[in-house]
């Protein structure tokens, strides 16, 4: 019985990571949309043909904000840190006893989901240098006006 659980835990972990990566990017996009910052979501950028190319291409999804330079830096920082909120349901379920500690499948799903809640190095770069990116946007086009979100 234990052997079957471990065999099923590996695909469950992989599925949790795949779904978690998509939700990670959607969390960025949601906060950008709420802040009214224009953005694009690209799935499988730099994709090469074949299954191996699909699995090894990195990243699997990218959210690219297009700020005008007039937005507060805190909006970009909040959007960069938004995936941290993915950990809340896992911790709530864990502390509430909904995730059985003796189930390898449940643990694999929880670990995969929590791994996707960690901001990437690029996310931390936005957190620390958002003001510089906005200053660059203003310097590039000093006559730019905030038009609102065109992400619709």
Backbone as a printed PyTorch tensor [residue, N CA C, xyz], in Angstrom:
tensor([[[  0.8260,  -1.1960,   0.0000],
         [  0.0000,   0.0000,   0.0000],
         [  0.8650,   1.2530,   0.0000]],

        [[  1.9340,   1.2610,   0.7700],
         [  2.8090,   2.4270,   0.8290],
         [  3.4480,   2.6750,  -0.5290]],

        [[  3.8350,   1.6350,  -1.2420],
         [  4.4590,   1.7830,  -2.5510],
         [  3.5520,   2.4910,  -3.5450]],

        [[  2.2640,   2.1980,  -3.5260],
         [  1.3180,   2.8430,  -4.4300],
         [  1.1870,   4.3250,  -4.1220]],

        [[  1.1400,   4.6640,  -2.8490],
         [  1.0400,   6.0740,  -2.4640],
         [  2.2400,   6.8740,  -2.9570]],

        [[  3.4130,   6.2980,  -2.8510],
         [  4.6210,   6.9880,  -3.2850],
         [  4.6360,   7.1450,  -4.8060]],

        [[  4.1630,   6.1370,  -5.5180],
         [  4.1130,   6.2090,  -6.9780],
         [  3.1150,   7.2860,  -7.4250]],

        [[  2.0010,   7.3990,  -6.7480],
         [  0.9950,   8.4060,  -7.0980],
         [  1.4480,   9.7980,  -6.6450]],

        [[  2.2680,   9.8810,  -5.6180],
         [  2.7230,  11.1760,  -5.1100],
         [  3.5920,  11.9130,  -6.1210]],

        [[  4.3790,  11.2090,  -6.9110],
         [  5.2580,  11.8700,  -7.8880],
         [  4.4640,  12.6220,  -8.9550]],

        [[  3.4690,  12.0060,  -9.6130],
         [  2.6750,  12.7960, -10.5620],
         [  1.8380,  13.8780,  -9.8780]],

        [[  1.4100,  13.6310,  -8.6440],
         [  0.6530,  14.6590,  -7.9140],
         [  1.5280,  15.8710,  -7.6480]],

        [[  2.7900,  15.6420,  -7.2990],
         [  3.7400,  16.7380,  -7.0980],
         [  3.9460,  17.5110,  -8.3980]],

        [[  4.1370,  16.7910,  -9.4950],
         [  4.3430,  17.4420, -10.7930],
         [  3.1200,  18.2640, -11.1950]],

        [[  1.9330,  17.7160, -11.0020],
         [  0.7150,  18.4410, -11.3400],
         [  0.5510,  19.6850, -10.4710]],

        [[  0.8580,  19.5640,  -9.1880],
         [  0.7550,  20.7200,  -8.2910],
         [  1.7190,  21.8210,  -8.7100]],

        [[  2.9020,  21.4540,  -9.1610],
         [  3.8760,  22.4510,  -9.6010],
         [  3.4230,  23.1200, -10.8970]],

        [[  2.9220,  22.3490, -11.8360],
         [  2.4590,  22.9240, -13.1060],
         [  1.3090,  23.9000, -12.8660]],

        [[  0.3250,  23.4850, -12.1100],
         [ -0.8070,  24.3610, -11.8110],
         [ -0.3410,  25.5430, -10.9620]],

        [[  0.5230,  25.2830,  -9.9990],
         [  1.0200,  26.3490,  -9.1380],
         [  1.8030,  27.4080,  -9.8880]],

        [[  2.5760,  27.0020, -10.8910],
         [  3.3160,  27.9910, -11.6860],
         [  2.3720,  28.9060, -12.4530]],

        [[  1.3060,  28.3500, -12.9950],
         [  0.3250,  29.1740, -13.7030],
         [ -0.3730,  30.1260, -12.7290]],

        [[ -0.7580,  29.6270, -11.5730],
         [ -1.4300,  30.4670, -10.5820],
         [ -0.4700,  31.5370, -10.0510]],

        [[  0.8070,  31.2170,  -9.9310],
         [  1.8320,  32.1820,  -9.5180],
         [  1.8060,  33.3910, -10.4590]],

        [[  1.8150,  33.1340, -11.7520],
         [  1.8000,  34.2270, -12.7310],
         [  0.4580,  34.9480, -12.7320]],

        [[ -0.6280,  34.2130, -12.5560],
         [ -1.9430,  34.8560, -12.5010],
         [ -2.0570,  35.7770, -11.2920]],

        [[ -1.3870,  35.4290, -10.1950],
         [ -1.3960,  36.3040,  -9.0170],
         [ -0.7340,  37.6370,  -9.3460]],

        [[  0.3870,  37.5800, -10.0610],
         [  1.0160,  38.8320, -10.5130],
         [  0.0340,  39.6330, -11.3630]],

        [[ -0.5660,  38.9610, -12.3350],
         [ -1.4630,  39.6310, -13.2800],
         [ -2.6880,  40.2130, -12.5780]],

        [[ -3.2140,  39.5130, -11.5940],
         [ -4.3930,  40.0060, -10.8760],
         [ -4.0870,  41.3230, -10.1760]],

        [[ -2.9810,  41.3850,  -9.4650],
         [ -2.6610,  42.6280,  -8.7710],
         [ -2.3180,  43.7530,  -9.7410]],

        [[ -1.6770,  43.4370, -10.8500],
         [ -1.4200,  44.4620, -11.8590],
         [ -2.7360,  44.9880, -12.4250]],

        [[ -3.6840,  44.1040, -12.6800],
         [ -4.9860,  44.5250, -13.1940],
         [ -5.7130,  45.3890, -12.1740]],

        [[ -5.6820,  44.9730, -10.9040],
         [ -6.3420,  45.7630,  -9.8590],
         [ -5.7130,  47.1480,  -9.7150]],

        [[ -4.4150,  47.2410,  -9.9740],
         [ -3.7190,  48.5320,  -9.8870],
         [ -3.8700,  49.3470, -11.1610]],

        [[ -4.4400,  48.7510, -12.2040],
         [ -4.6310,  49.4660, -13.4600],
         [ -3.3720,  49.5800, -14.3010]],

        [[ -2.4380,  48.6640, -14.0980],
         [ -1.1860,  48.6710, -14.8530],
         [ -1.3180,  47.7030, -16.0170]],

        [[ -1.0420,  48.1880, -17.2030],
         [ -1.1150,  47.3690, -18.4040],
         [ -0.0740,  46.2540, -18.3270]],

        [[ -0.4400,  45.0570, -18.7930],
         [  0.4760,  43.9190, -18.7390],
         [  0.0990,  42.8940, -19.8020]],

        [[  1.0250,  42.0070, -20.0680],
         [  0.7640,  40.8810, -20.9580],
         [  1.1920,  39.6070, -20.2520]],

        [[  0.4870,  38.5260, -20.5640],
         [  0.8560,  37.1990, -20.0510],
         [  1.2450,  36.3630, -21.2590]],

        [[  2.4220,  35.7880, -21.2160],
         [  2.8950,  34.9310, -22.2930],
         [  3.1300,  33.5390, -21.7270]],

        [[  2.4950,  32.5590, -22.3560],
         [  2.6850,  31.1750, -21.9360],
         [  3.7170,  30.5150, -22.8370]],

        [[  4.6120,  29.7760, -22.2440],
         [  5.6580,  29.0320, -22.9260],
         [  6.4710,  29.9020, -23.8830]],

        [[  7.0380,  31.0070, -23.3720],
         [  7.9060,  31.8000, -24.2490],
         [  9.1780,  31.0130, -24.5480]],

        [[  9.7700,  31.2640, -25.6750],
         [ 10.9870,  30.5670, -26.0890],
         [ 10.7820,  29.0680, -26.1720]],

        [[  9.5680,  28.6380, -26.4950],
         [  9.2630,  27.2100, -26.5760],
         [  9.9660,  26.6040, -27.7840]],

        [[ 10.5490,  25.4490, -27.5720],
         [ 11.1120,  24.6760, -28.6670],
         [ 10.1990,  23.4910, -28.9250]],

        [[ 10.3250,  22.9020, -30.0800],
         [  9.4350,  21.7940, -30.4420],
         [  9.7500,  20.5480, -29.6330]],

        [[  8.7210,  19.7520, -29.4330],
         [  8.8770,  18.4730, -28.7530],
         [  8.5820,  18.5590, -27.2730]],

        [[  8.3700,  17.3970, -26.6880],
         [  8.0480,  17.3030, -25.2630],
         [  9.2320,  17.7450, -24.4080]],

        [[ 10.4240,  17.3120, -24.7580],
         [ 11.6090,  17.6840, -23.9690],
         [ 11.8090,  19.1940, -24.0230]],

        [[ 11.6330,  19.7840, -25.1940],
         [ 11.7520,  21.2330, -25.3250],
         [ 10.7050,  21.9590, -24.5100]],

        [[  9.4980,  21.4100, -24.4740],
         [  8.4240,  22.0040, -23.6950],
         [  8.7400,  21.9690, -22.2040]],

        [[  9.2530,  20.8530, -21.7290],
         [  9.5430,  20.7130, -20.3050],
         [ 10.7750,  21.4900, -19.8670]],

        [[ 11.7370,  21.6750, -20.7670],
         [ 12.9780,  22.3330, -20.3680],
         [ 13.0010,  23.8160, -20.6570]],

        [[ 12.0210,  24.3210, -21.4250],
         [ 12.0310,  25.7620, -21.6890],
         [ 11.6630,  26.4910, -20.4000]],

        [[ 12.3970,  27.5090, -20.1370],
         [ 12.1420,  28.2750, -18.9250],
         [ 12.0380,  29.7200, -19.2920]],

        [[ 11.1860,  30.4430, -18.7640],
         [ 10.0890,  30.0760, -17.8590],
         [  8.8980,  29.5290, -18.6320]],

        [[  7.9140,  28.9920, -17.9150],
         [  6.7370,  28.4430, -18.5650],
         [  5.6870,  29.5160, -18.8180]],

        [[  5.7040,  30.5590, -18.0250],
         [  4.7830,  31.6800, -18.2080],
         [  5.4780,  32.9440, -17.7100]],

        [[  5.1460,  34.0690, -18.3440],
         [  5.7620,  35.3450, -17.9770],
         [  4.6900,  36.4250, -17.9780]],

        [[  4.6780,  37.2360, -16.9390],
         [  3.8320,  38.4260, -16.8940],
         [  4.7590,  39.6150, -17.0580]],

        [[  4.4870,  40.4250, -18.0720],
         [  5.3200,  41.5950, -18.3270],
         [  4.4870,  42.8560, -18.1310]],

        [[  4.7400,  43.5870, -17.0480],
         [  4.0130,  44.8440, -16.8550],
         [  4.5400,  45.9000, -17.8230]],

        [[  3.6500,  46.7830, -18.2290],
         [  4.0320,  47.9040, -19.0790],
         [  3.5940,  49.1890, -18.3850]],

        [[  4.3340,  49.5900, -17.3670],
         [  3.9400,  50.7970, -16.6420],
         [  4.2210,  52.0470, -17.4710]],

        [[  3.4720,  53.0930, -17.1860],
         [  3.6860,  54.3650, -17.8650],
         [  4.7520,  55.1820, -17.1560]],

        [[  5.0510,  54.8350, -15.9290],
         [  6.0070,  55.5910, -15.1330],
         [  5.3220,  56.5020, -14.1380]],

        [[  4.0110,  56.6000, -14.2160],
         [  3.2460,  57.4600, -13.3120],
         [  2.6290,  56.6880, -12.1410]],

        [[  2.7450,  55.3850, -12.1660],
         [  2.1700,  54.5590, -11.1110],
         [  3.0540,  54.5970,  -9.8660]],

        [[  2.4680,  54.4140,  -8.7060],
         [  3.2900,  54.2840,  -7.5000],
         [  4.0910,  52.9800,  -7.5330]],

        [[  5.3060,  53.0260,  -7.0680],
         [  6.1590,  51.8330,  -7.0540],
         [  5.5690,  50.7350,  -6.1800]],

        [[  4.7830,  51.1050,  -5.1970],
         [  4.2110,  50.1040,  -4.2950],
         [  3.2800,  49.1520,  -5.0500]],

        [[  2.6420,  49.6090,  -6.1300],
         [  1.7800,  48.7120,  -6.9030],
         [  2.5960,  47.6200,  -7.5830]],

        [[  3.7300,  47.9810,  -8.1470],
         [  4.5920,  46.9720,  -8.7650],
         [  5.1800,  46.0380,  -7.7070]],

        [[  5.5420,  46.6000,  -6.5690],
         [  6.0920,  45.7620,  -5.4960],
         [  5.0630,  44.7670,  -4.9840]],

        [[  3.8310,  45.2210,  -4.8010],
         [  2.7720,  44.3250,  -4.3180],
         [  2.4980,  43.2180,  -5.3450]],

        [[  2.4790,  43.5750,  -6.6180],
         [  2.2470,  42.5690,  -7.6580],
         [  3.3870,  41.5540,  -7.6930]],

        [[  4.6070,  42.0100,  -7.4450],
         [  5.7510,  41.0950,  -7.4500],
         [  5.6890,  40.1080,  -6.2890]],

        [[  5.1540,  40.5420,  -5.1600],
         [  5.0800,  39.6700,  -3.9790],
         [  3.7580,  38.9190,  -3.8490]],

        [[  2.8410,  39.1220,  -4.7800],
         [  1.5170,  38.4970,  -4.7000],
         [  1.5400,  36.9690,  -4.5780]],

        [[  2.4700,  36.2630,  -5.2330],
         [  2.4480,  34.8050,  -5.1070],
         [  2.6420,  34.2770,  -3.6840]],

        [[  3.1580,  35.0830,  -2.7920],
         [  3.3140,  34.6490,  -1.3970],
         [  1.9550,  34.2630,  -0.8140]],

        [[  0.9040,  34.9000,  -1.3040],
         [ -0.4330,  34.5980,  -0.8000],
         [ -0.8930,  33.1800,  -1.1500]],

        [[ -0.2160,  32.5290,  -2.0890],
         [ -0.5630,  31.1440,  -2.4170],
         [ -0.3040,  30.2020,  -1.2410]],

        [[  0.5450,  30.6110,  -0.3390],
         [  0.8570,  29.7670,   0.8110],
         [ -0.2560,  29.7740,   1.8630]],

        [[ -1.0920,  30.7980,   1.8500],
         [ -2.1240,  30.9380,   2.8850],
         [ -3.0640,  29.7430,   2.9360]],

        [[ -3.6450,  29.2830,   1.8140],
         [ -4.5590,  28.1460,   1.9360],
         [ -3.8760,  26.8600,   2.4060]],

        [[ -2.6250,  26.6690,   2.0160],
         [ -1.9160,  25.4560,   2.4380],
         [ -1.6760,  25.4860,   3.9420]],

        [[ -1.2110,  26.6270,   4.4550],
         [ -0.9850,  26.7200,   5.8990],
         [ -2.2980,  26.6490,   6.6690]],

        [[ -3.3470,  27.2720,   6.1430],
         [ -4.6460,  27.2130,   6.8220],
         [ -5.1690,  25.7780,   6.8640]],

        [[ -5.0550,  25.0740,   5.7440],
         [ -5.5050,  23.6750,   5.7200],
         [ -4.6280,  22.8010,   6.6040]],

        [[ -3.3380,  23.0790,   6.6160],
         [ -2.4240,  22.2960,   7.4510],
         [ -2.6850,  22.4820,   8.9300]],

        [[ -2.8290,  23.7400,   9.3370],
         [ -3.0930,  23.9960,  10.7510],
         [ -4.5040,  23.5730,  11.1510]],

        [[ -5.4160,  23.5660,  10.1860],
         [ -6.7890,  23.1350,  10.4640],
         [ -6.9560,  21.6280,  10.4630]],

        [[ -5.9060,  20.9130,  10.1040],
         [ -5.9650,  19.4550,  10.1150],
         [ -6.5410,  18.8520,   8.8430]],

        [[ -6.7430,  19.6470,   7.8000],
         [ -7.3170,  19.1190,   6.5580],
         [ -6.2830,  18.3940,   5.7080]],

        [[ -5.0040,  18.6250,   5.9560],
         [ -3.9530,  17.9280,   5.2170],
         [ -3.3750,  16.8520,   6.1360]],

        [[ -3.6300,  15.5850,   5.8240],
         [ -3.1190,  14.5190,   6.6900],
         [ -1.6000,  14.4010,   6.5680]],

        [[ -0.9320,  14.4690,   7.6720],
         [  0.5320,  14.4310,   7.6980],
         [  1.0820,  13.0670,   7.2960]],

        [[  0.2730,  12.0330,   7.3680],
         [  0.7570,  10.6950,   7.0270],
         [  0.4510,  10.2970,   5.5810]],

        [[ -0.0460,  11.2260,   4.7770],
         [ -0.3740,  10.9370,   3.3780],
         [  0.7000,  11.5060,   2.4580]],

        [[  1.4750,  10.6440,   1.7900],
         [  2.5070,  11.1480,   0.8790],
         [  1.9260,  11.9610,  -0.2780]],

        [[  0.7300,  11.6240,  -0.7210],
         [  0.1110,  12.3460,  -1.8300],
         [ -0.2580,  13.7650,  -1.4060]],

        [[ -0.9000,  13.8940,  -0.2550],
         [ -1.2780,  15.2200,   0.2420],
         [ -0.0400,  16.0660,   0.5160]],

        [[  0.9820,  15.4500,   1.0740],
         [  2.2220,  16.1920,   1.3380],
         [  2.8870,  16.6360,   0.0430]],

        [[  2.8760,  15.7780,  -0.9810],
         [  3.4840,  16.1340,  -2.2670],
         [  2.7600,  17.3170,  -2.8950]],

        [[  1.4400,  17.3010,  -2.8560],
         [  0.6630,  18.4070,  -3.4180],
         [  0.9380,  19.6900,  -2.6330]],

        [[  0.9540,  19.6010,  -1.3140],
         [  1.2100,  20.7830,  -0.4910],
         [  2.6170,  21.3390,  -0.7390]],

        [[  3.5960,  20.4760,  -0.8410],
         [  4.9770,  20.9190,  -1.0770],
         [  5.1070,  21.5450,  -2.4620]],

        [[  4.4930,  20.9420,  -3.4680],
         [  4.5380,  21.5090,  -4.8160],
         [  3.8840,  22.8690,  -4.8800]],

        [[  2.7360,  23.0160,  -4.2240],
         [  2.0330,  24.3010,  -4.2090],
         [  2.8350,  25.3520,  -3.4480]],

        [[  3.3970,  24.9730,  -2.3140],
         [  4.2110,  25.9230,  -1.5370],
         [  5.4570,  26.3490,  -2.3050]],

        [[  6.0330,  25.4510,  -3.0780],
         [  7.2030,  25.8090,  -3.8810],
         [  6.8550,  26.9070,  -4.8830]],

        [[  5.6430,  26.8970,  -5.3810],
         [  5.2230,  27.9170,  -6.3480],
         [  4.8480,  29.2300,  -5.6850]],

        [[  4.7310,  29.2440,  -4.3790],
         [  4.3970,  30.4890,  -3.6830],
         [  5.6350,  31.3290,  -3.3790]],

        [[  6.8000,  30.7910,  -3.6260],
         [  8.0410,  31.5330,  -3.3720],
         [  8.2970,  32.4870,  -4.5420]],

        [[  8.4500,  33.7800,  -4.2700],
         [  8.7610,  34.7040,  -5.3660],
         [ 10.1070,  34.3680,  -6.0110]],

        [[ 10.1700,  34.5770,  -7.3110],
         [ 11.3950,  34.2910,  -8.0550],
         [ 12.4180,  35.3980,  -7.8370]],

        [[ 13.6580,  35.1860,  -8.2270],
         [ 14.6540,  36.2580,  -8.1280],
         [ 14.2430,  37.5050,  -8.9110]],

        [[ 13.5610,  37.3300, -10.0480],
         [ 13.0780,  38.4840, -10.8050],
         [ 12.0270,  39.2430, -10.0160]],

        [[ 11.2000,  38.5130,  -9.2730],
         [ 10.1850,  39.1610,  -8.4440],
         [ 10.8430,  40.0140,  -7.3620]],

        [[ 11.8790,  39.4690,  -6.7260],
         [ 12.5740,  40.2420,  -5.7060],
         [ 13.2810,  41.4500,  -6.3100]],

        [[ 13.7570,  41.3050,  -7.5340],
         [ 14.3780,  42.4320,  -8.2140],
         [ 13.3730,  43.5590,  -8.3980]],

        [[ 12.1380,  43.2110,  -8.7660],
         [ 11.0980,  44.2310,  -8.9130],
         [ 10.8020,  44.8760,  -7.5640]],

        [[ 10.7670,  44.0850,  -6.5150],
         [ 10.4840,  44.6270,  -5.1870],
         [ 11.5260,  45.6770,  -4.7970]],

        [[ 12.7920,  45.3700,  -5.0390],
         [ 13.8490,  46.2780,  -4.6060],
         [ 14.1170,  47.4210,  -5.5750]],

        [[ 13.7840,  47.2460,  -6.8490],
         [ 14.1560,  48.2570,  -7.8470],
         [ 12.9740,  48.7800,  -8.6580]],

        [[ 11.7760,  48.6820,  -8.1560],
         [ 10.6010,  49.1640,  -8.8850],
         [ 10.6930,  50.6570,  -9.1590]],

        [[ 11.2010,  51.4150,  -8.2020],
         [ 11.3030,  52.8620,  -8.3930],
         [ 12.2400,  53.2110,  -9.5450]],

        [[ 13.2920,  52.4250,  -9.7090],
         [ 14.2170,  52.6750, -10.8230],
         [ 13.5650,  52.3630, -12.1630]],

        [[ 12.7870,  51.3130, -12.2160],
         [ 12.0970,  50.9710, -13.4690],
         [ 11.0970,  52.0610, -13.8440]],

        [[ 10.3910,  52.5850, -12.8530],
         [  9.4340,  53.6530, -13.1330],
         [ 10.1420,  54.9340, -13.5620]],

        [[ 11.2840,  55.2330, -12.9410],
         [ 12.0520,  56.4100, -13.3540],
         [ 12.5520,  56.2570, -14.7860]],

        [[ 12.9280,  55.0590, -15.1640],
         [ 13.3790,  54.7950, -16.5300],
         [ 12.2430,  55.0220, -17.5160]],

        [[ 11.0270,  54.6140, -17.1500],
         [  9.8710,  54.8190, -18.0210],
         [  9.5950,  56.3050, -18.2190]],

        [[  9.6950,  57.0800, -17.1610],
         [  9.4680,  58.5210, -17.2620],
         [ 10.5610,  59.1690, -18.1020]],

        [[ 11.8010,  58.7380, -17.9070],
         [ 12.9100,  59.3070, -18.6790],
         [ 12.7820,  58.9610, -20.1630]],

        [[ 12.2610,  57.7760, -20.4660],
         [ 12.1180,  57.3520, -21.8590],
         [ 11.0130,  58.1300, -22.5710]],

        [[  9.9360,  58.4650, -21.8660],
         [  8.8240,  59.2050, -22.4640],
         [  8.2660,  60.1790, -21.4330]],

        [[  8.8280,  61.3760, -21.2960],
         [  8.3810,  62.3160, -20.2800],
         [  6.9650,  62.8300, -20.5290]],

        [[  6.4160,  62.6680, -21.7150],
         [  5.0670,  63.1400, -22.0100],
         [  4.0220,  62.0470, -21.8490]],

        [[  4.4160,  60.8960, -21.3370],
         [  3.4870,  59.7720, -21.1890],
         [  2.4280,  60.1100, -20.1590]],

        [[  1.2300,  59.6690, -20.4150],
         [  0.1340,  59.8500, -19.4710],
         [ -0.4060,  58.4820, -19.0860]],

        [[ -0.9300,  58.3960, -17.8880],
         [ -1.5050,  57.1390, -17.4450],
         [ -2.8440,  56.9420, -18.1510]],

        [[ -2.9700,  55.8640, -18.9270],
         [ -4.1710,  55.5930, -19.6920],
         [ -5.0730,  54.5800, -19.0310]],

        [[ -4.6670,  53.9950, -17.9510],
         [ -5.4280,  52.9170, -17.3450],
         [ -5.0120,  51.5960, -17.9600]],

        [[ -5.6850,  50.5400, -17.5850],
         [ -5.3160,  49.2170, -18.0390],
         [ -5.8870,  48.9210, -19.4110]],

        [[ -5.0460,  48.4120, -20.2900],
         [ -5.4900,  47.9500, -21.5940],
         [ -5.4650,  46.4320, -21.6180]],

        [[ -5.4240,  45.8130, -20.4670],
         [ -5.3220,  44.3610, -20.3910],
         [ -6.6480,  43.6710, -20.6960]],

        [[ -7.7320,  44.4100, -20.7840],
         [ -9.0380,  43.8000, -21.0200],
         [ -9.1520,  43.1710, -22.3640]]])
